[in-house]
């Protein structure tokens, strides 16, 4: 990633005090430079149906093994922009080619499109003059925020498709093992916030980055609430995919093997 282009992207939306109230206009020499390096973009107009078709094409070349390797590689390198490809891939890999009007959602929790709604994807019929820059800023800054937006998943995988190969090191595997051990060490009714704190000494990251990692794992099916009594109603408002998760849900050993089986040498026994 070009450092100058990254700095331009960061400075467009962020200051030492936080979000800028009015981002700089997407014009000028700096914007053109960041755009030339693939980090900033002109407004995009695209339909739901076009995105779905393009996602099908991307899944022909982006494999499960590749997104898993990228996620693990990001743990020691702190290349947070590589992480959400795991959830973007997982959320869209099973989505069939369809049109927005093909099947209506009976109970639209995420979208009026039945297929997107079933796969927990927030989607609209069309996107007109959409700003992809803020989505990429969030991706580069924290690892992504609007992880289950169809528009984000498409952007994420488009950008991911241009990345080079990734090396997964023994340090990455050790961090993964530590993360899984931290999940196993959670109390029965510990919520996601407690797991985030347990990961503090395991994953080189900020609190916001750890929150995003948990959401990625939630959308990827690694951390999923089971059909057991919840400690409190409503879950945690700090999270989306992880809102209802609690310690006795543990993690999905099947999903861990599916994504990380080839990298994790310290495999714990199957959770009951």
C-alpha beads as a LAMMPS data file, in Angstrom:
LAMMPS data file: protein, C-alpha beads

272 atoms
271 bonds

1 atom types
1 bond types

-500.0 500.0 xlo xhi
-500.0 500.0 ylo yhi
-500.0 500.0 zlo zhi

Masses

1 110.0

Atoms # bond

1 1 1 0.000 0.000 0.000
2 1 1 1.370 3.359 -1.032
3 1 1 2.100 5.348 2.143
4 1 1 1.468 8.761 0.611
5 1 1 -1.904 7.660 -0.794
6 1 1 -2.814 6.110 2.548
7 1 1 -2.003 9.357 4.345
8 1 1 -4.190 11.310 1.913
9 1 1 -7.069 8.917 2.528
10 1 1 -6.637 9.147 6.300
11 1 1 -6.385 12.932 6.302
12 1 1 -9.540 13.216 4.211
13 1 1 -11.706 11.829 7.004
14 1 1 -9.700 11.851 10.235
15 1 1 -7.840 14.203 12.559
16 1 1 -6.221 13.727 15.947
17 1 1 -9.591 14.707 17.413
18 1 1 -11.504 12.092 15.408
19 1 1 -13.844 12.295 12.420
20 1 1 -13.781 15.448 10.321
21 1 1 -17.162 17.148 10.248
22 1 1 -16.732 17.987 6.567
23 1 1 -14.373 15.739 4.568
24 1 1 -12.255 17.409 1.927
25 1 1 -13.653 17.515 -1.595
26 1 1 -12.755 14.572 -3.786
27 1 1 -10.828 16.691 -6.254
28 1 1 -7.341 18.055 -6.657
29 1 1 -3.810 16.769 -6.905
30 1 1 -3.839 14.738 -3.681
31 1 1 -7.098 13.017 -4.559
32 1 1 -5.837 12.229 -8.040
33 1 1 -2.672 10.714 -6.563
34 1 1 -4.576 8.529 -4.082
35 1 1 -6.939 7.497 -6.871
36 1 1 -4.015 6.516 -9.083
37 1 1 -2.817 4.186 -6.308
38 1 1 -6.216 2.536 -5.923
39 1 1 -7.056 3.961 -2.510
40 1 1 -9.597 6.629 -3.436
41 1 1 -12.337 6.653 -6.023
42 1 1 -14.769 8.780 -7.986
43 1 1 -18.440 8.410 -6.959
44 1 1 -19.872 5.147 -8.250
45 1 1 -23.290 4.323 -9.644
46 1 1 -24.070 0.614 -9.736
47 1 1 -27.059 -1.669 -9.270
48 1 1 -27.591 -4.516 -6.847
49 1 1 -27.777 -6.917 -9.809
50 1 1 -24.446 -5.724 -11.200
51 1 1 -22.767 -6.178 -7.822
52 1 1 -24.141 -9.707 -7.457
53 1 1 -22.834 -10.639 -10.889
54 1 1 -19.415 -9.179 -10.157
55 1 1 -19.231 -11.004 -6.819
56 1 1 -19.832 -14.278 -8.630
57 1 1 -16.855 -13.490 -10.851
58 1 1 -14.654 -12.566 -7.904
59 1 1 -15.430 -15.846 -6.172
60 1 1 -14.018 -17.690 -9.169
61 1 1 -10.531 -16.453 -8.271
62 1 1 -10.632 -15.570 -4.555
63 1 1 -10.485 -18.748 -2.509
64 1 1 -11.317 -19.516 1.090
65 1 1 -7.679 -20.406 1.709
66 1 1 -6.527 -17.031 0.388
67 1 1 -8.795 -14.926 2.607
68 1 1 -7.888 -17.075 5.617
69 1 1 -4.174 -16.641 4.923
70 1 1 -4.642 -12.884 4.542
71 1 1 -6.464 -12.665 7.860
72 1 1 -3.739 -14.588 9.673
73 1 1 -0.990 -12.576 7.960
74 1 1 -2.648 -9.401 9.258
75 1 1 -2.393 -10.461 12.893
76 1 1 1.353 -9.933 13.314
77 1 1 1.781 -7.331 10.571
78 1 1 -1.228 -5.186 11.652
79 1 1 -2.269 -4.844 8.007
80 1 1 -5.848 -4.411 9.126
81 1 1 -7.165 -3.786 5.601
82 1 1 -6.631 -7.486 4.832
83 1 1 -8.918 -8.771 7.579
84 1 1 -12.454 -8.202 6.412
85 1 1 -11.969 -10.170 3.194
86 1 1 -12.684 -13.163 5.438
87 1 1 -16.170 -11.954 6.346
88 1 1 -16.845 -10.464 2.906
89 1 1 -16.002 -13.823 1.347
90 1 1 -18.046 -15.776 3.893
91 1 1 -21.102 -13.524 3.586
92 1 1 -21.171 -13.653 -0.213
93 1 1 -19.770 -17.085 -1.118
94 1 1 -23.155 -18.790 -0.866
95 1 1 -25.210 -16.049 -2.474
96 1 1 -26.746 -17.242 -5.771
97 1 1 -26.960 -15.105 -8.865
98 1 1 -30.256 -13.262 -8.469
99 1 1 -32.008 -9.986 -9.079
100 1 1 -33.223 -7.611 -6.403
101 1 1 -36.882 -8.224 -7.244
102 1 1 -36.555 -11.989 -7.735
103 1 1 -37.558 -12.940 -4.197
104 1 1 -38.958 -10.510 -1.658
105 1 1 -37.997 -10.889 1.976
106 1 1 -40.916 -11.981 4.143
107 1 1 -39.344 -10.349 7.183
108 1 1 -36.712 -7.901 5.928
109 1 1 -34.175 -7.635 8.748
110 1 1 -31.392 -6.563 6.403
111 1 1 -32.850 -6.048 2.923
112 1 1 -36.087 -6.265 0.968
113 1 1 -34.205 -8.615 -1.366
114 1 1 -34.962 -12.114 -0.108
115 1 1 -31.605 -13.646 -1.033
116 1 1 -29.572 -10.812 0.487
117 1 1 -31.760 -10.788 3.577
118 1 1 -31.255 -14.533 4.063
119 1 1 -27.476 -14.074 3.875
120 1 1 -27.539 -11.110 6.302
121 1 1 -26.511 -8.636 3.613
122 1 1 -27.759 -5.074 3.736
123 1 1 -28.526 -4.144 0.148
124 1 1 -30.438 -1.628 -1.951
125 1 1 -31.833 -1.924 -5.466
126 1 1 -29.333 0.601 -6.810
127 1 1 -26.519 2.815 -5.629
128 1 1 -26.287 6.266 -7.177
129 1 1 -23.161 8.432 -6.813
130 1 1 -22.041 6.403 -3.806
131 1 1 -18.919 7.376 -1.877
132 1 1 -16.595 4.389 -1.682
133 1 1 -13.866 6.462 -0.062
134 1 1 -15.356 6.446 3.418
135 1 1 -15.820 2.678 3.197
136 1 1 -12.189 2.233 2.238
137 1 1 -11.100 4.653 4.956
138 1 1 -12.851 2.463 7.533
139 1 1 -11.261 -0.617 5.970
140 1 1 -7.748 0.833 6.145
141 1 1 -8.194 2.490 9.552
142 1 1 -9.862 -0.298 11.542
143 1 1 -10.398 -3.249 9.222
144 1 1 -13.902 -2.245 8.089
145 1 1 -17.055 -1.120 9.878
146 1 1 -20.038 -1.723 7.585
147 1 1 -18.998 -5.313 7.109
148 1 1 -22.316 -6.758 5.964
149 1 1 -23.171 -4.023 3.471
150 1 1 -23.337 -5.520 -0.007
151 1 1 -21.565 -2.439 -1.346
152 1 1 -18.724 -2.896 1.156
153 1 1 -18.322 -6.619 0.487
154 1 1 -18.015 -5.891 -3.224
155 1 1 -15.471 -3.082 -2.711
156 1 1 -13.538 -5.165 -0.201
157 1 1 -13.191 -8.178 -2.483
158 1 1 -12.411 -6.016 -5.523
159 1 1 -9.507 -4.433 -3.665
160 1 1 -8.472 -7.752 -2.149
161 1 1 -8.247 -9.316 -5.598
162 1 1 -5.322 -7.009 -6.417
163 1 1 -3.255 -7.988 -3.373
164 1 1 -0.092 -10.069 -3.559
165 1 1 0.354 -13.462 -1.895
166 1 1 0.555 -13.614 1.898
167 1 1 2.985 -15.419 4.162
168 1 1 1.554 -16.954 7.313
169 1 1 4.239 -17.171 9.986
170 1 1 4.609 -19.124 13.196
171 1 1 3.850 -15.867 15.023
172 1 1 0.515 -15.598 13.222
173 1 1 -0.366 -19.182 14.135
174 1 1 0.599 -18.511 17.761
175 1 1 -1.647 -15.431 17.879
176 1 1 -4.525 -17.485 16.479
177 1 1 -3.971 -20.148 19.115
178 1 1 -3.959 -17.457 21.794
179 1 1 -7.204 -16.009 20.464
180 1 1 -8.901 -19.403 20.573
181 1 1 -7.558 -20.040 24.065
182 1 1 -8.997 -16.687 25.175
183 1 1 -12.417 -17.718 23.854
184 1 1 -12.221 -20.986 25.773
185 1 1 -11.268 -19.046 28.899
186 1 1 -14.363 -16.831 28.852
187 1 1 -16.896 -17.226 31.619
188 1 1 -20.198 -18.863 30.786
189 1 1 -22.072 -15.574 30.448
190 1 1 -19.218 -13.273 29.436
191 1 1 -20.229 -11.049 26.536
192 1 1 -18.250 -9.896 23.525
193 1 1 -16.760 -6.951 25.427
194 1 1 -15.125 -9.307 27.898
195 1 1 -13.648 -11.338 25.035
196 1 1 -12.301 -8.124 23.498
197 1 1 -10.493 -7.415 26.760
198 1 1 -9.106 -10.956 26.897
199 1 1 -7.712 -10.473 23.393
200 1 1 -5.906 -7.292 24.447
201 1 1 -2.721 -9.138 25.456
202 1 1 -2.978 -11.614 22.582
203 1 1 -3.548 -9.580 19.416
204 1 1 -1.367 -6.518 18.649
205 1 1 -4.238 -4.102 18.093
206 1 1 -6.408 -1.285 19.362
207 1 1 -9.783 -1.755 21.037
208 1 1 -11.595 -0.738 17.840
209 1 1 -9.559 -3.171 15.785
210 1 1 -10.360 -6.011 18.193
211 1 1 -14.053 -5.140 17.964
212 1 1 -13.854 -5.423 14.184
213 1 1 -12.033 -8.754 14.381
214 1 1 -14.847 -10.122 16.528
215 1 1 -17.462 -8.878 14.090
216 1 1 -15.522 -10.488 11.227
217 1 1 -15.443 -13.781 13.119
218 1 1 -19.148 -13.445 13.823
219 1 1 -20.060 -12.943 10.169
220 1 1 -17.666 -15.723 9.122
221 1 1 -19.380 -18.189 11.453
222 1 1 -16.450 -18.613 13.847
223 1 1 -18.247 -17.017 16.801
224 1 1 -21.960 -17.751 16.661
225 1 1 -24.619 -17.615 19.415
226 1 1 -25.979 -21.072 20.075
227 1 1 -29.479 -22.046 21.098
228 1 1 -28.839 -21.592 24.800
229 1 1 -30.350 -19.154 27.316
230 1 1 -29.005 -15.611 27.061
231 1 1 -27.766 -13.831 30.175
232 1 1 -29.496 -10.587 29.267
233 1 1 -32.065 -9.555 26.738
234 1 1 -31.121 -7.310 23.852
235 1 1 -27.451 -8.256 23.797
236 1 1 -24.722 -5.637 23.406
237 1 1 -25.401 -2.468 21.426
238 1 1 -21.652 -2.212 20.721
239 1 1 -21.845 -5.051 18.207
240 1 1 -23.846 -6.412 15.301
241 1 1 -22.906 -10.011 14.511
242 1 1 -21.583 -10.442 18.066
243 1 1 -24.409 -8.718 19.933
244 1 1 -25.903 -11.942 21.327
245 1 1 -22.707 -13.983 21.744
246 1 1 -21.709 -15.133 25.221
247 1 1 -18.896 -17.233 26.644
248 1 1 -20.669 -20.583 26.711
249 1 1 -21.242 -20.304 22.955
250 1 1 -17.508 -20.776 22.487
251 1 1 -16.423 -20.945 18.874
252 1 1 -17.261 -23.222 15.990
253 1 1 -14.573 -25.882 15.769
254 1 1 -15.883 -26.756 12.321
255 1 1 -15.420 -23.178 11.096
256 1 1 -11.949 -22.972 12.677
257 1 1 -10.938 -26.110 10.800
258 1 1 -12.569 -24.861 7.608
259 1 1 -10.656 -21.587 7.533
260 1 1 -7.565 -22.147 9.621
261 1 1 -7.079 -25.915 9.724
262 1 1 -4.074 -25.731 7.459
263 1 1 -2.374 -23.076 9.583
264 1 1 -3.262 -23.893 13.209
265 1 1 -0.981 -26.598 14.576
266 1 1 -2.144 -26.230 18.155
267 1 1 -5.683 -27.474 17.740
268 1 1 -7.812 -27.713 20.876
269 1 1 -10.256 -30.567 21.433
270 1 1 -13.772 -30.332 20.044
271 1 1 -16.019 -28.138 22.204
272 1 1 -19.036 -29.898 23.619

Bonds

1 1 1 2
2 1 2 3
3 1 3 4
4 1 4 5
5 1 5 6
6 1 6 7
7 1 7 8
8 1 8 9
9 1 9 10
10 1 10 11
11 1 11 12
12 1 12 13
13 1 13 14
14 1 14 15
15 1 15 16
16 1 16 17
17 1 17 18
18 1 18 19
19 1 19 20
20 1 20 21
21 1 21 22
22 1 22 23
23 1 23 24
24 1 24 25
25 1 25 26
26 1 26 27
27 1 27 28
28 1 28 29
29 1 29 30
30 1 30 31
31 1 31 32
32 1 32 33
33 1 33 34
34 1 34 35
35 1 35 36
36 1 36 37
37 1 37 38
38 1 38 39
39 1 39 40
40 1 40 41
41 1 41 42
42 1 42 43
43 1 43 44
44 1 44 45
45 1 45 46
46 1 46 47
47 1 47 48
48 1 48 49
49 1 49 50
50 1 50 51
51 1 51 52
52 1 52 53
53 1 53 54
54 1 54 55
55 1 55 56
56 1 56 57
57 1 57 58
58 1 58 59
59 1 59 60
60 1 60 61
61 1 61 62
62 1 62 63
63 1 63 64
64 1 64 65
65 1 65 66
66 1 66 67
67 1 67 68
68 1 68 69
69 1 69 70
70 1 70 71
71 1 71 72
72 1 72 73
73 1 73 74
74 1 74 75
75 1 75 76
76 1 76 77
77 1 77 78
78 1 78 79
79 1 79 80
80 1 80 81
81 1 81 82
82 1 82 83
83 1 83 84
84 1 84 85
85 1 85 86
86 1 86 87
87 1 87 88
88 1 88 89
89 1 89 90
90 1 90 91
91 1 91 92
92 1 92 93
93 1 93 94
94 1 94 95
95 1 95 96
96 1 96 97
97 1 97 98
98 1 98 99
99 1 99 100
100 1 100 101
101 1 101 102
102 1 102 103
103 1 103 104
104 1 104 105
105 1 105 106
106 1 106 107
107 1 107 108
108 1 108 109
109 1 109 110
110 1 110 111
111 1 111 112
112 1 112 113
113 1 113 114
114 1 114 115
115 1 115 116
116 1 116 117
117 1 117 118
118 1 118 119
119 1 119 120
120 1 120 121
121 1 121 122
122 1 122 123
123 1 123 124
124 1 124 125
125 1 125 126
126 1 126 127
127 1 127 128
128 1 128 129
129 1 129 130
130 1 130 131
131 1 131 132
132 1 132 133
133 1 133 134
134 1 134 135
135 1 135 136
136 1 136 137
137 1 137 138
138 1 138 139
139 1 139 140
140 1 140 141
141 1 141 142
142 1 142 143
143 1 143 144
144 1 144 145
145 1 145 146
146 1 146 147
147 1 147 148
148 1 148 149
149 1 149 150
150 1 150 151
151 1 151 152
152 1 152 153
153 1 153 154
154 1 154 155
155 1 155 156
156 1 156 157
157 1 157 158
158 1 158 159
159 1 159 160
160 1 160 161
161 1 161 162
162 1 162 163
163 1 163 164
164 1 164 165
165 1 165 166
166 1 166 167
167 1 167 168
168 1 168 169
169 1 169 170
170 1 170 171
171 1 171 172
172 1 172 173
173 1 173 174
174 1 174 175
175 1 175 176
176 1 176 177
177 1 177 178
178 1 178 179
179 1 179 180
180 1 180 181
181 1 181 182
182 1 182 183
183 1 183 184
184 1 184 185
185 1 185 186
186 1 186 187
187 1 187 188
188 1 188 189
189 1 189 190
190 1 190 191
191 1 191 192
192 1 192 193
193 1 193 194
194 1 194 195
195 1 195 196
196 1 196 197
197 1 197 198
198 1 198 199
199 1 199 200
200 1 200 201
201 1 201 202
202 1 202 203
203 1 203 204
204 1 204 205
205 1 205 206
206 1 206 207
207 1 207 208
208 1 208 209
209 1 209 210
210 1 210 211
211 1 211 212
212 1 212 213
213 1 213 214
214 1 214 215
215 1 215 216
216 1 216 217
217 1 217 218
218 1 218 219
219 1 219 220
220 1 220 221
221 1 221 222
222 1 222 223
223 1 223 224
224 1 224 225
225 1 225 226
226 1 226 227
227 1 227 228
228 1 228 229
229 1 229 230
230 1 230 231
231 1 231 232
232 1 232 233
233 1 233 234
234 1 234 235
235 1 235 236
236 1 236 237
237 1 237 238
238 1 238 239
239 1 239 240
240 1 240 241
241 1 241 242
242 1 242 243
243 1 243 244
244 1 244 245
245 1 245 246
246 1 246 247
247 1 247 248
248 1 248 249
249 1 249 250
250 1 250 251
251 1 251 252
252 1 252 253
253 1 253 254
254 1 254 255
255 1 255 256
256 1 256 257
257 1 257 258
258 1 258 259
259 1 259 260
260 1 260 261
261 1 261 262
262 1 262 263
263 1 263 264
264 1 264 265
265 1 265 266
266 1 266 267
267 1 267 268
268 1 268 269
269 1 269 270
270 1 270 271
271 1 271 272
